[in-house]
Amino acid sequence: MAIADPFRELEADDDLSVRNWIDAQNARTDLVLRALPGRDGLRRRFTELLQAGTSVAPQVAGTRVFTVERWGDLDQAVLVVRSATAPGRARTIVDPHRITGDPTAAIDWFRPSPDGGLLAYGISRGGDERSILQVVDVRTGDHLLDRIPETRAASVAWEPDSRGFLYTRYPTDDPGAADRGEHRRVYHHQLG
C-alpha cells in the first residue's frame, strides 16, 4: 500500500529551496507572533517554566539509580546516577553535548548492567535517532572502546556477570531498514 507524503522533500534541510521556504515561513510566523499583545510577558514566563527541572526514566541497578534529567539552561537532557541507599547529589555521567560537541546530540536510550557498574546507552544527532551504542564505566566516567552503530531504539540485556550483553540493531548494509522498521536482529557483544 502506497502512502502519500507530500512533505517528504522538506526533510532535505540542506537543499537551498527548502532552506528558503523554511526562512520564509519563520519570517511570517515571527511577524504574526510579534503582533500579539502580551507576547513578551508570555515569553518570559514560558522561558522560566521551561527551565524547571525534570527527572524521567528511572532505572535501578545494584545500589545506583539512573535517570535522564534536564534543568536550567540545558537544551538536551543528561544521564545522571545517584545512590539508591545513601543521601547525596546526582552525578552526570553522560552529557551528549559535551561528549559530541553537537548541541543536537541526545540520549535515545540506556541500560545499566545488573550491578550498576557499567552503562550502555545510545546517542544520536540531529534528531535522527540513529544511535551509536557506547559503554561507560559508571565509577570512573571513562568510556570503553566498544562502539556499535545503527542501534536505533535498541534493547540491551546484560549478562549476569556484566562481561557482555545481547542487543538489537538494524543491519548496516541496508540503511533504509531502520526507517522502515525492518530486519531488526539480536546480536551478542562481548566487552572489549
ABEGO torsion letter per residue (X at the ends): XBBBBAAAAAABAABAAAAAAAAAAAAAAAAAAAABBGAAAAAAAAAAAAABBBBBGBBBBEABBBBBBBBEABABBBBBBBBAABBEBBBBABBAAAAAGBAABBBABBBBBAAGABBBBBBBBGGAGBBBBBBBBAAAGBBBABBBBGABGBBBBBBAAGABBBBBBBBAABAAAAAAGBGBBBBBBBBX
